[in-house]
Amino acid sequence: MYDPVDEVLYGGELAKKYLEDAQEAYRREDWRGSVASAQFATENVAKAIIAIYRTPSWSHDPSDKLYEITSELPHDIRSIVRELAKIAHTLAPEHARTTYGDPIKRLTPWQLYNKEDSERAINLARRAVEIMEEVLKRMGIRKTQDKQ
């Protein structure tokens, strides 16, 4: 049976692990890997918030679903969820770029990214995780002892 809280917490754990992975890749100077993991972190944050109200889709850009649920959220967190939607939309194209590169320009994913791209993506992913933690806190969603 579908348990929205379990889905929310699972998405949150994925997001945090992908953020850690992005930071590890940055330390290795793997700019493509850090951007890819930052995008996944942000995507999973968005899907965790969406899961509060509905089953998330498989889309790599869940920003439209975030905008849809905004009206169902408490008023005091709507603006940060809109901010999260913008972050998710900004990083969504990186899923394809980190996977396929730019075939028209014949650039592989490893040729597309530099340190600044990596820092920007990681900072956006960090902000996304902060937003998720604030939303879950304000909505009273947290791990219970048996879910740890």
SESEBA-15557 format. One record per residue (C-alpha): residue in one letter; x, z, y. Coordinates in steps of 0.25 Angstrom, whole numbers, plus 5000, padded with zeros to 4 digits. Each point is the difference from the previous one (the first is absolute). Layout:
% SESEBA-15557
aXZY;...
% end
This chain:
% SESEBA-15557
m500050005000;y500549965014;d500550135007;p500249965015;v500950125003;d500949974988;e500149865005;v500350055014;l501150094995;y500649894991;g500149905011;g500650115009;e501150034989;l500349854999;a500149995015;k501050125000;k500849944989;y500149865006;l500450065013;e501250084993;d500349874993;a500149935014;q500950105005;e500949994988;a500149855001;y500350025015;r501250094996;r500549894990;e499849905012;d499049934991;w499249955012;r499049914992;g499850124990;s499750105011;v499049915007;a499349974987;s499950154997;a499650035014;q498849904999;f499650064987;a500050145005;t499149955012;e499149924991;n499850134991;v499850095011;a498949915005;k499449994986;a500050154999;i499250015012;i499049894996;a499850074987;i499450125007;y498749915002;r500249884990;t500849944989;p501249935007;s500249854998;w501349944994;s500349935014;h501450025006;d499350015014;p498950114999;s499950015015;d498649945000;k499550114991;l500650115008;y499349945012;e498750004992;i500150144996;t500350055014;s498650035004;e499850094988;l501250095004;p500050125008;h500149965015;d501350085002;i500849914990;r499449875003;s501149965010;i501150034990;v499449924989;r499849885009;e501550025003;l500350004985;a499249874999;k500949935010;i501250054993;a499549954986;h499649875007;t501449995006;l500750024987;a499149934990;p500749865002;e501350064996;h499550014985;a500149854999;r501249995008;t500850104992;t499549934987;y500149865004;g500949995012;d499749885009;p499949884991;i499849905012;k501450055006;r500650014987;l500350155002;t500050104989;p499450145002;w501450055001;q500449915011;l498750045009;y500350145003;n501050095008;k500250145003;e499150005012;d498949944991;s500250114990;e500050115011;r498749945006;a499349994986;i500450144996;n499650065013;l498649944999;a499950054986;r500450145004;r498950005010;a499049954990;v500350124991;e499950095012;i498649955003;m499650014985;e500550145000;e499250045012;v498749934996;l500150074986;k500250135007;r498949985010;m499049964988;g500450124991;i500649914989;r501250064993;k500650014987;t499350114992;q500950094990;d499549924988;k500449865007;q501450045003;
% end
